[in-house]
Structure formats: structure tokens, C-alpha cells
């Protein structure tokens, strides 16, 4: 991914070209960065950037990210907005390796 590329929040990891092995590397990178253990099946059960971000923000680290926004204030899941910079960087590293 180039710096100007936009990572869609609603496209599955497999549609983005990731494999089971790269999902495992992504999970390990997120654990290392966040200092929290994530479920081994997280990226399969939450197969999009949006789903993973919501899980981390609301289920794993709610104290860090605060209370969830009301549904009316959230961006639609179908919009192609840049991912959280942390996840964007981790995914970019996976694509380059």
C-alpha cells in the first residue's frame, strides 16, 4: 500500500489480499503494540478493519478509547475512510513483507 492509498474499513481481509499467515502476523503485531492478548480467531471472526477496531476499542481496551459513540455519530461501515493509523501501519508492513 502506498501512503496515499485508503484502506477500506468494510472490505474483508481476504479481499484485501491477506492470507491466514498474514492474519496471524497482524494479530501478533497488534498484540505487541497494544500489550494485550487477542483471541486467536479474532481476525477470522471480525474479518474487517472496522470490526477489529470496534472489538479492540469497545471490548478489549474500553478504558483507553472511552465509551462507544452513539450509532448516529459513527461513520457508516461502508465508507472507505482511512484506518486507525496504528492498524494502517501494521497492515502496510504486512503488505511490504
C-alpha positions, 0 to 999 in steps of 0.5 A: 500500500502506498501512503496515499492509498485508503484502506477500506474499513468494510472490505474483508481481509481476504479481499484485501489480499491477506492470507491466514499467515498474514492474519496471524502476523497482524494479530501478533503485531497488534498484540505487541503494540497494544500489550494485550492478548487477542483471541486467536480467531479474532481476525477470522471472526471480525474479518474487517478493519472496522470490526477489529477496531470496534472489538479492540476499542469497545471490548478489549481496551474500553478504558483507553478509547472511552465509551462507544459513540452513539450509532448516529455519530459513527461513520457508516461501515461502508465508507472507505475512510482511512484506518486507525493509523496504528492498524494502517501501519501494521497492515502496510508492513504486512503488505511490504513483507 
